[in-house]
Amino acid sequence: MSARSAGGRVLIASNRGPVSFALGDDGQLTARRGGGGMVSGLSTVAGEADLLWVAAALSDADRAAAREAPDGRMDLDGTPGGSGVRLLDIPEATFDAAYNAVANSCLWFIHHLLYDTPNQPSFGADFRRDWEHFRAYNAAFAEALAADAGPAGSSSIRAVVQDYHLSLVPRMLADLRPDIKIAHFSHTPWAPPEYYRMLPDRVGREVLEGILGADQAGFLSQRWADSFLDCCAEVLGAAVDRAAQQVSYRGHVTGVAVRPLGVDADELVARAAEPDVQDRLAALTAAAGGTRVIVRVDRTELSKNIARGLAAYRELLFTRPQWRGRVTHIAFAYPSRTDLPEYRAYTANVQRLADEINAEFGTADWRPLIFEVLDDYARSLAAYRIADVALVNPIRDGMNLVAKEIPIVADHGCALVLSTEAGAADELGSEALLVNPYDVTATADALHEALSMTEAERARRSAALAKAGSAMPPQLWFAQQLAALGS
């Protein structure tokens, strides 16, 4: 179903929007298209629908662009005065508290089960103040969506709200504009009730009630949907119909759906063939020196489990010396949340582990590990192309698109070592080598099995993984969210 065939106005809300800005040395603002599946999904809708995407201005350059544009309005390419995008210039103190102190230092930690519970969390007066900012941040989105929806009753209006940053928006928007049909989609896992209850009672209830303001709540995996249903039943006392996948609460019914976001294979393969990737491909191929190649690409995010992945590679080299000089591990990490001290410490620890592996096993003519923290998408794609093995071992992950991308792009097919705790394991598990993300020895064993796989078996598995990984491309994923709201 296309947006036009369904008719009406379509609103999208997300923390990060489809365009961002950089400020040059000459003081001029330069716009660039945002990345990720949401932007790809929008691309097939933008030309068909009466659509507006509401997002936050994330940087000083974004804020400057929002202030230059009338009420923050611009086209999808960043041209001021358009009608496709509205950037919200939320006060920096409010944004910082909502984004860093609550969304990323609390809700993210809850849903990924990341807390060092003997020490954290500790919800005192500071958190209560931060929570008020989180409310204000969500209210800014709800008010913008309500204002930009158009006159009530003029046509069908659908709002698609994305992710945990905006978990309060559906309820707020429904209160402002009960005529709008609302969907919310969670890109993270959802914590089970026993972990979710670490949140202050009022906060835990408010987040659930916020999402239940939507007509549809979407998740990447049935596991995460089930945990959400469990929390609704146990924390709110809501009526949960598991057969129908519905929650009834205070007279409103919210449908719960599983939509496992996939990859646009054609677009990804075409991007991986562009000249900047080819240049990096030559350099990486030379660096690998004819060895087998294990590839991982992650953000320096605590949940991605890079440290245990490196420990598993180290154990592989120690326990199976036959691979020394015959394998190279390429591990690229994108800087993430550098404002948070936990993330800076984690990145430093991972760098130390990488240096130790090269010092312990490296020789004059063999570098066992190529580890770099940099933002270079073309280089990541080049690494994908030469992968014999992909290592994706998160502690917990809503989906993990890298697990789907590498088999699609790998020139000669690749084996996949995949954590059971990634949402992608639901779809890819039958052809991947599944591992407990905490079991370093089992991960080392799986790496050995993947490296030892015959070329024919690796190619067969890689083709099956690529097919599964592209089954729900962003365009279809987004269209299904709209279709679930009707017309």
Buried (B, 14 or more C-beta within 10 A) or exposed (E): EBBEEBEBBBBBBBBBBBBBBEBEEEEEBEBEEBEBBBBBBBBBBBEEBBBBBBBBBBEEBBBBBBEEBEBBBBBBEBEBEBEBBBBBBBEEEBBBBBBBBBBBBBBBBBBBBBBEEEEBBEBEEEBEEBBBBBBBBBBBBBBBBBEBBBEEEEEBBBBBBBBBBBBBBBBBBBEBBEEBBBBBBBBBBBBBBEBBBBBBEEBBBBBBBBBBBBBBBBBBBBBBBBBBBBBBBBBBEBEBEEEEBBBBBEEBEBBBBBBBBBBBBEBBBEBBEEEBBBEBBEEBBEBBEEBBBBBBBBBBBBBBBBBBBBBBBBBBBEEBEEBBBEBBBBBBBBEBBEEBEBBBEBBEEBBEBBEEBBEEBBEEEBBBBBBEBEEBBBBBBBBBBBBBBBBBBBBBBBBBBBBBBBBBBBEEBBBBBBBBBBBBBBBBBEBBBBBBBEBBBBBBBBBBEBBBBEEEEBBBBBBBBBEBBBBBBBBBBBBBBBBBBEB
